[in-house]
Every structure is written in structure tokens, then in C-alpha cells.
Amino acid sequence: MNQWLIGAAVAVVVLAATTAVLTREPARQAVVLSVLGLGLAVLFAVLQAPDVALSQLAVGTALTPLLILLTVRKVTRRPTRTDDRAGIGDDRQDRR
């Protein structure tokens, strides 16, 4: 029974890691990394490393994806109306 559980946890980790590498959008990568962290936490718990499992659960499943999502939200910025009026991002030169 224990070998089956280890094999299933390793399969989830391998599948989630492969999906994380192949995913292009950072927001989706954060979700996949969360699943990967959960799989690793389960694997560590099955391998009788509860302290490592708890830290992986806190950092890999919750904290890191949250920071990635907050960073993606902060970096992606839509132009405002004041940017349009001021000519920011306009390649044309001022004509006087």
C-alpha cells in the first residue's frame, strides 16, 4: 500500500512539474506551482518527513504562488486616459 502511495505522489509531482515548465502564462504557472507544491508536500508526508512537508505546504503551496500572482498583477499595467492624452507611448515626435 505504501509503495502505491509513493508512486502516485511521484506521478503527481512529475506531471505537475512538466506542466509548469510547458505553461507560458505566469498566472497559470502560479496555479500549477501550487499544485506542484501540494504534491511535494504529500510526497514528503508519505516519506515520513512531516516537518519538511509542513514547510513545503506553507511556502510552495501558498506563499510562492501568492507572491507570483501579486507580482504579475502589479507588473501588468493598462494605459490610463492621462497616458493617452499626454502622448506617452506615442512614437510620433512633437511638431511645433
Backbone bond lengths (Angstrom), bond angles and torsions (degrees), N, CA, C in turn:
res aa  C-N    CA-C-N  psi(-1)  N-CA   C-N-CA  omega(-1)  CA-C   N-CA-C  phi
1 M - - - 1.463 - - 1.530 110.86 -
2 N 1.322 117.15 -41.93 1.449 121.59 -177.75 1.526 111.20 -65.98
3 Q 1.325 117.19 -37.54 1.462 121.11 179.13 1.521 111.18 -65.28
4 W 1.317 117.11 -36.63 1.472 121.02 178.00 1.528 110.43 -65.66
5 L 1.313 116.16 -40.68 1.462 120.62 -179.60 1.533 111.12 -67.22
6 I 1.311 116.61 -39.81 1.470 120.43 176.80 1.525 110.00 -65.04
7 G 1.330 116.77 -44.30 1.462 121.03 178.81 1.520 112.35 -62.07
8 A 1.322 117.24 -40.67 1.476 120.63 178.67 1.527 110.73 -66.96
9 A 1.332 117.03 -40.83 1.471 120.23 179.21 1.523 110.80 -66.13
10 V 1.324 117.75 -40.45 1.460 121.06 177.87 1.523 110.01 -65.37
11 A 1.328 117.85 -39.05 1.468 121.28 178.52 1.527 111.09 -63.29
12 V 1.338 117.35 -41.08 1.466 120.85 177.84 1.521 110.54 -64.88
13 V 1.328 116.70 -41.29 1.466 120.75 179.89 1.524 110.63 -64.75
14 V 1.325 117.57 -44.56 1.467 120.99 -179.96 1.515 110.73 -64.66
15 L 1.325 117.42 -43.70 1.467 121.32 179.56 1.531 111.24 -64.60
16 A 1.330 117.27 -43.82 1.464 120.50 -179.60 1.527 111.43 -68.38
17 A 1.318 117.83 -37.93 1.468 120.50 178.92 1.523 110.79 -66.82
18 T 1.321 117.25 -41.18 1.467 120.85 177.42 1.516 110.94 -64.65
19 T 1.302 116.89 -41.69 1.465 120.95 178.33 1.519 111.05 -64.79
20 A 1.322 117.20 -38.63 1.473 120.74 178.75 1.515 111.40 -63.72
21 V 1.320 116.73 -37.81 1.459 120.22 179.98 1.523 110.83 -70.24
22 L 1.319 117.42 -36.79 1.462 121.26 -175.58 1.526 113.78 -84.98
23 T 1.323 118.01 -12.05 1.460 121.77 -179.59 1.523 109.29 -80.10
24 R 1.339 116.66 133.66 1.464 120.94 -175.83 1.525 113.76 -95.40
25 E 1.322 118.31 -34.54 1.461 121.36 -175.56 1.532 110.30 -81.94
26 P 1.333 117.27 130.15 1.471 120.05 -177.30 1.533 114.14 -61.63
27 A 1.320 117.68 -34.47 1.462 119.08 -179.66 1.534 110.78 -66.98
28 R 1.310 116.08 -40.43 1.466 119.10 177.22 1.524 111.12 -71.11
29 Q 1.315 116.72 -33.67 1.458 119.73 176.14 1.523 110.87 -61.76
30 A 1.308 117.19 -36.55 1.466 120.32 179.22 1.527 110.92 -63.71
31 V 1.325 116.50 -39.87 1.467 119.99 178.51 1.528 110.29 -66.93
32 V 1.322 116.28 -43.03 1.469 120.30 179.05 1.529 110.60 -65.67
33 L 1.331 117.31 -38.06 1.466 119.97 176.44 1.519 111.89 -64.12
34 S 1.316 116.49 -32.22 1.455 120.35 176.34 1.536 110.53 -65.65
35 V 1.327 116.04 -42.85 1.468 120.23 176.92 1.528 110.07 -64.77
36 L 1.323 116.69 -40.05 1.465 120.59 177.46 1.526 110.54 -62.09
37 G 1.319 117.41 -43.32 1.467 120.49 177.62 1.512 112.52 -62.29
38 L 1.325 116.30 -38.68 1.469 120.04 177.51 1.524 110.67 -66.05
39 G 1.323 116.62 -41.84 1.461 119.55 177.50 1.521 112.43 -62.79
40 L 1.330 116.10 -41.18 1.460 119.61 177.00 1.524 111.64 -65.38
41 A 1.328 116.91 -38.52 1.469 119.64 178.34 1.527 110.96 -63.35
42 V 1.329 116.28 -41.14 1.471 119.79 177.31 1.531 109.94 -65.01
43 L 1.335 116.46 -42.42 1.463 119.76 178.95 1.528 111.49 -61.41
44 F 1.318 117.40 -43.61 1.459 120.19 178.30 1.528 111.47 -64.69
45 A 1.325 117.05 -37.88 1.468 120.04 178.66 1.528 110.80 -66.11
46 V 1.332 116.42 -40.24 1.462 120.12 178.91 1.529 110.91 -66.81
47 L 1.321 116.39 -34.86 1.464 120.73 179.03 1.529 112.45 -83.23
48 Q 1.324 116.98 13.25 1.455 125.06 174.71 1.521 113.11 62.51
49 A 1.341 115.08 46.78 1.460 121.69 173.15 1.532 107.53 -126.31
50 P 1.343 117.23 72.88 1.461 119.52 -172.75 1.524 114.06 -66.85
51 D 1.316 117.94 -32.63 1.459 119.37 179.81 1.532 110.80 -67.81
52 V 1.309 117.23 -40.94 1.464 120.94 176.96 1.523 109.67 -67.90
53 A 1.334 117.09 -37.30 1.459 121.01 179.40 1.530 111.16 -63.61
54 L 1.325 116.76 -41.68 1.466 119.57 179.48 1.519 112.29 -67.48
55 S 1.322 116.74 -40.28 1.464 118.54 178.43 1.525 110.96 -69.13
56 Q 1.332 117.73 -36.84 1.465 120.68 175.84 1.525 110.51 -65.37
57 L 1.306 116.62 -38.44 1.461 120.64 178.36 1.521 111.09 -62.95
58 A 1.318 116.62 -41.74 1.465 120.11 -178.77 1.525 111.96 -73.31
59 V 1.323 116.62 -47.56 1.463 120.33 -174.01 1.520 111.73 -83.84
60 G 1.321 117.65 -52.51 1.463 121.05 -173.43 1.505 114.62 -75.91
61 T 1.331 117.28 -29.84 1.459 120.05 -176.65 1.523 112.09 -94.06
62 A 1.313 117.67 -33.65 1.462 119.46 -173.79 1.528 113.87 -111.40
63 L 1.308 117.63 -54.73 1.460 120.86 -169.43 1.526 113.61 -71.89
64 T 1.320 117.90 -50.52 1.462 120.88 -177.13 1.527 112.61 -62.69
65 P 1.353 119.98 -48.83 1.474 118.41 177.06 1.529 112.98 -61.93
66 L 1.326 116.93 -35.06 1.460 119.60 178.00 1.526 111.05 -63.92
67 L 1.319 117.01 -44.71 1.470 120.24 178.24 1.527 111.61 -64.07
68 I 1.318 117.46 -37.99 1.467 120.74 177.77 1.520 110.22 -64.64
69 L 1.323 117.48 -45.06 1.464 120.61 179.62 1.533 111.66 -63.70
70 L 1.320 117.35 -40.76 1.462 120.12 178.03 1.527 111.37 -65.94
71 T 1.324 116.47 -37.63 1.461 120.13 178.41 1.514 111.24 -67.59
72 V 1.314 117.56 -43.10 1.470 121.27 178.24 1.522 110.10 -61.82
73 R 1.318 116.26 -40.47 1.463 119.92 179.19 1.527 111.35 -65.25
74 K 1.321 117.00 -38.28 1.457 120.99 -178.85 1.529 111.56 -72.99
75 V 1.326 117.23 -37.19 1.464 121.25 -175.87 1.519 111.80 -74.15
76 T 1.325 117.26 -42.21 1.463 119.37 -179.53 1.518 108.25 -74.80
77 R 1.305 115.68 116.16 1.458 121.43 -176.07 1.512 109.07 -127.81
78 R 1.293 115.50 131.18 1.454 120.57 177.29 1.523 109.10 -89.62
79 P 1.328 117.38 143.82 1.469 118.51 177.71 1.530 110.57 -67.02
80 T 1.312 114.76 140.19 1.455 120.02 178.55 1.524 109.46 -94.41
81 R 1.299 116.33 172.74 1.467 120.03 -179.69 1.523 111.02 -66.87
82 T 1.333 117.48 -32.68 1.468 119.11 179.76 1.523 110.60 -68.24
83 D 1.336 117.38 -32.49 1.463 120.17 176.13 1.529 110.36 -64.79
84 D 1.323 116.68 -39.18 1.464 120.61 -179.71 1.524 111.26 -66.77
85 R 1.319 116.23 -41.83 1.463 119.27 -178.56 1.520 112.15 -70.62
86 A 1.317 116.93 -32.95 1.457 119.81 -177.85 1.521 111.94 -79.51
87 G 1.328 117.59 -10.08 1.453 120.43 179.22 1.505 113.07 82.94
88 I 1.328 117.03 18.21 1.460 120.02 179.32 1.523 108.02 -70.35
89 G 1.305 115.00 132.14 1.443 119.98 -178.08 1.497 113.80 84.97
90 D 1.300 117.11 3.09 1.458 122.17 179.91 1.517 108.64 -89.45
91 D 1.313 116.94 128.84 1.469 120.95 -177.27 1.523 111.97 -82.21
92 R 1.297 118.15 -13.05 1.467 120.28 -179.28 1.518 110.53 -72.46
93 Q 1.307 116.44 146.26 1.446 120.96 176.63 1.526 109.76 -86.99
94 D 1.333 114.28 154.50 1.467 118.57 177.27 1.521 109.70 -64.69
95 R 1.326 116.35 134.93 1.471 121.13 178.41 1.521 108.25 -110.18
96 R 1.278 116.86 119.51 1.466 120.03 -178.67 1.498 110.14 -119.63
